[in-house]
Amino acid sequence: MLLVAVVGVLGAMACIPPGKYTLPPCTQTATPDNLQAQINGASSGAVICMDSGVFRGSIVFQGKNGVTLRGQGPKTTVISGGGVDGILVFNSQNLTFQNFSLYDGHPTDAYISNSQNIALQGLDVGGGGIGIHFDAGSSGDITGSLIYGIDGDGVLIRHGSTVQVDHSIVFNNGGSGVSAVGDTATVTLDNNVISHNAGPGVFAGEVPCAPLPGGRLDVPSCYLANPQAFVSAIHLTLNANTVQESGSTGVVLFPGTTTTFTGNHIVGNRLTGVFVWGANLTSQGDELSGNEEHAIELRAYPSPLQTPLLPAVGSLADDDVHDSIVLAATGKLGGGVLAQGARLDVTNSRIHDNRGIGLSFVNGSTGSVVGDQISDNGGSAICLANAGNVQVASNNVSGNASDTAGVCVETT
């Protein structure tokens, strides 16, 4: 299974250039015996270059400013946590970590708290409980790095942190590839491959109290007991990423999340490609292919079958939605885009060759379908069932189980 994951990731990596960063000259060197003392005594502008070899964690940065820690290269210089964290950063700013491996840290390979402008560049992060964890209003970026084989989430962003991940590979982790959780956070993902993670490729929202069942509208009672507790104010931006072969949904957007997607490839995920639950999605030029259950589902929160606390809102323009497959557990669905208690506008997009219905507006959904190509879907082109006002105009419709707008023909 790991070999399949690595082959898939390496194929996707060929499309992604390395992240850009500079290597400033060393001002001092460090061995495993003196590294912590070098860090403790470093002032702004220090560039500490570690020797090759293994440095045991935890390596601690407390109240530091303007320090760079650099290795001789991934797999050559290794910080190994073992039963402790690899790197701990507290109350610091303007730190840079470059060109080394982080391995087997517990609970984290790198934990960053209440610290600003923390850059992780060219790192190889493998094993451990959580890969890289930004917490407590921290900010920073991860560039040109590999994050893989983690027990839980590859990247975890919590409690108002602002993080950019670019030109990195996040794969084969036991949880989500990238998780943004808590009341607020601002997360930007640019030109990454997020692949073969056991959970969602990307998750944004409050921490779930229970998983939602696939293919059904049942809402676990823990959400209904206090619905407002699961509403966040996270903003997520995805540009030119590949999110593929997740063990569940490709991207999960929980209530209150606001998102902007541009030019992404969300393919081959084992549940819906993008699940928008009481969240807001703006999608431009994205491809969603080969996902299971649906390419995109927008659903009111907590349920479209009752007066919602939050509707889902979506705008899809110039998207390519195709080849969705049936949900394996039920042998049903496999549609392109499903709106349930949502406001959805779809323009200038291609919805084609999906196993089920091309576009569905159900359970009070409203919106528009204008200027789209909807073709060769195994179910209806445009299903309207118990829908509100939906404008349908100027579409090119052909080869579906029914080409008549409003008719609902599902296939199994």
N, C-alpha and C positions, 0 to 999 in steps of 0.2 A: 504493500500500500504506500509506504514511504517513497519507494522508487518511482511509482506512478506520479506521486505528488511532485517530486523533484523534477522529473522530466517535464511535467506541465508547467511548472514555474520557470524552468530554464528557457522553455520556448517563449513564454511571455516576456521574460527579462530581455530577450534580444531586441525588443521594441523600445526599451527604456534606456536612455543615456544615463551615465552615472551622475549623481548629484555633484554640484560644484562647490568646492571650499578650498581654502588656502592652508598651507602648512607653515606657520611662522617658525623662525629659527629657535633652537633650544637655548634657554638661558641657564638650565641646570639639568642634571641627570639624576635618576633615582633607581635604586635597587629594591628588592623586596624588603630588605632590612631597614631602609631609611625613608621609604616613600611617605608614610604618614607624617614624619617629622618635616620632610620637605614641604608638604602641603600646609601644615600648620604654620610654618614660617614664611610662606610665600606671600608676596605683596602683588598689587596690581601690575600686570605686564609680564608676570612670570610664565614661562613655558617650561613645564616639567616633562622631560622625555624619559619614559621608563625603559629600562633595559629589556631585552628579550627574557622570557621565562614566565613563571606563574607567580602572581601576587595574590595573597589570600585576603579576602574581605573580612570585615567591612572596611572599605576605604571611605573616610568621612570628610566632607567639606562643610564646615560650620562657620557661617558669617564671612565667607570669602567673596572677593570681588576681583574680576578681571584676570583670572588664572586659567591657563590651558594645561590639560593633562593629555599627553600624547604617547602612543605606543609605537613599536617598530613595525606593526602591521597585525591584522587579525590572524589568529592562530600562532603568531610569533610572540606577542605579548598578551597574556591572559590574566584577567582578574576573576578569581573563582570564589564564589560565596560559600558553597557547601551548605552548612546549616545556618548561615547568616546571609544578610544582604550583601550583594557585591559592592555597590556604591551607594552611599547615603549623602544627600545634599539638603542642607537646612539653611534657611535665612541667608541665602547667597544671591549673587547676581553676576551676569556677564561671564559665565564659566563656559569653557569649551572642552569637550572630550573627543579625542580623535584616534582612529586607527589602532584599535585593539579589540580583543574579544572579552565579552562578559559571559560567564558560564556558571550555571547551576547555583544561582543565588536564591535564597529562601528567607523571607517570602518573595523578595524581588531581586532581579539582577541590578536594577537601578531605581532608587526611590528618590523623588525630588519634591520637596515640600516648602511652601512659602518662599519660593525662589524665582527670580525673573531672568529672562534672556539666557536660558541654559541650552547650549547647542551640543547635539550628539551627532558626530560625523564619521562616516566610514566605519561603523562598529559592526561586529559580528556577535549577536546576542542569542545564545542558545541554552536550552535547559532552564531550570529554575521554576519558581512558582508563578510569578508574573514577570514579563519581560522588562518593560520600561513603564514606570508609574509616575505621572505628574499629578500632584495633589495640592490642595489648600491654596488656590489662587496663583499657582505657578504659571510660568510661560516659557516657551522654548520651541525648538525644532529638532526633528530627527531627519537627517539627510544621508542618502547613499548607504543605507545600512541594511543588514539582514537580521530578521527577528524570527526565530523558528524553534520548534520543539519545546515550547513552553507548556507547563502543565495547565495554566489558565489562559488569561488574555495576553496577546502579544504586546499590545500597547493599551494602557488603562489611563484615562484622563478624568479627573474628578474635581468636584467642589470649586467651580469657577475658574478652572485653568484654561489657558489659551495656548494651543499647540498646533504646529504645522508639521506634517509628515510628507516628505517629498523624495521621489526617486529611490524608494526603499522597497524591500521585498519582505512581506509578512506572511509566513506560511507554516502549515502543519502544526498549529498551536491547538491546545486542548480546549480553549474557550473561544471567545471572539478574536478576530484578527485585531481590530481596533474598537475599543469601547469608550464612549463618552457618557459618563453617568453623573447624576446629581442634579441640583436645581438649575445651575447655569454652567455653560462652558462654550468656548468658541474653538472649533476644530476645522482645519483645512487639510485635505488630502489631495496631493498633486502628484500625478505620474507615478503611482505605486502599483505593484502587483500584490493583491491580498487574496491568498489562494489556499484551498484545502484545509481551512480551519474547521474544527469540529463544531463550533457554534456559528452564529452569524459572521459573515465577513466583517461587517461594520454594524455596531449598535449605538444608538443615541437616545437617551432618555433617562428617566428615573429607573432605579434598579427594580426589575420585575419581582412581583411576589409569587408568581407562578407562571409557567409557560402557557401560551394559548394553544388550544388544540388545532391541528391542521385540518382544513377542509370544513370547519364548522364555525358557527357564530357563538358558541358557548363562551361565556366570560367567567373565569374563576371567581368565586365569591370574595376573595381577598381584595380584588379591585373594586367591587361594588360597595364594600363596607366604608371606604373613604376614597372616592374617586379623585378628589383634588390632590391627594397625596402623591399621585403618579403623574402629575403634570409638571413639566420642566420648561426652561427657557433656553435650551441649547440651540446654538446655530452651527450647522454643519455644511461645509462646502466640499464637493468632490469634483475635481477636474482631471480628466484624462487618466483615470485609474482603470485597472482590470480587477474586478471582484468575481472570483470564479470558484466553482466546485466546493462551496461551503457545505458543511454537514447539515445545515438548516437553511434559513433564509439568507439571501445575499446581503441585503441592507434592511435593518429594522429601525423604524422611526417611531418612537413612542410619543405619547400625547404632549403637545406644546412645542415640539421640535420644529424649527424652521430650517429648510434645506435648499441648497442650490446645486444642481448637478449639471455638468457640461462635458460632453464628449467622453463619457465613460463606457466601458464594456462590462456588462453585468451578465454573466453567462454560466450556464450549467450548474446552478445552485439547486440543492435538494429540497428546497421549498420555494416559495415565491421569490422572485428576483428582488423586488422592493416592496416592503410592507409598510404602509403609511397609516398609522392608527392615531386618529385625532391630531395629526401633524400636517405640515404644509410643505409640499414638494413643488419646486420649479425645475423642470427637466428640459434641457436643450441639446439636441444632437446626440443623445445617448442610444446605445444599442443594448437591447435585452433579448437574449437568445438562449433557448434550450433550458429554461428554468422550469421547475416542477410546480404544479398547481396553478400559478399565474405568473405572468411577467411582472405586473404591478397590481397590487390591491390597495385601494384607499377605503378606509373603514372609519365610520364615526366612533367616537369614544364616549362611554364604554361599549355601547352597542347601537347599531342602526335600527334595532327593533324597539327602541324606546327613545324618549326625548334626549338627545345627546348633550353631554357637557361640552364636547368639542366636536365639530364636524371635521372630516378630513378635507383638505383643499389641494388640488393639483392642477398644474399647467404643464402640458407636454407639447413641445414644438420640435419638428424635424427629427423625431425619434424613429428608430427602427426596432419594431417589436415583433419577434418571429420565433417560430418553432418551440413554443412552450409545450411541455409534455404533461401527461396526466399525473395526478397525485398517486404515487405508488400504493399508499395505504388504502385508497378507495377505488382506484381505477377510474376516477372521474376528473372533471374540471379540465385543466390544461388550456385555460383561456389566455387571451392577450392582456387586456386591461379590465379590471373590475372595480366599479365604484359602488360603495354601499353606504348610504347616508352621507354622501360626499358632494362637493362641488368640483367638477372636473371639466377642463377645457383641453381639447386635443386638436391641434392644427398642423397641417403640412407634414404628417407623419405616415409611416408605412406600418400597417398592422397585418401581418400575412403569415400563412402556413402554421398557425397555431392549432393545436389538437382540438381545442374547444372554441368557444365564442370569441370573436375578435374584440368587441367592446361591449361591456355590460353596464347599464345604469339601473340600479335596483334599490329598493328600500328607501325611496325618497330622494334619490340623487338627482342633481340638476347639472346643467353645464352646456357644452357645445361640442360638436364634431364637425369641423369645417376644413375642407380642402385636403382630406386625407385619402390615401390609397388603402383600401381594406379588401384583401383578396385571399382566396384559397384557404380560408379557415375551416376547420372541421365542423364548427357550429355556425350560428348566425353571424352576419357581419356586425350588426348593431342591435343589441337586445335592450328593450325598455320594459321593465317590469316593476309596477308600482313606483314609477319614477315621477319626478317633478318635471319642470320645464326644461327640455333639452333641445337646443337648436341643432338641426342636422341639415347641412347645405354643402353643395359643390364638392361632394366626395366621388372618388372613382371606386366603384364597388363591383366585384366580380368573383365568381368561382367559389362562393361560400355556400354552406348548407342552405342558407336563405340570404338573398341579397336585399330583401325588403326591410327597410329601417323599422325598428320596433318589434319585429318578430323574434321570438326567443326559441331557438332550436339548439339544444345541448346534445352532445354526443358522448358516448362512453366507450 
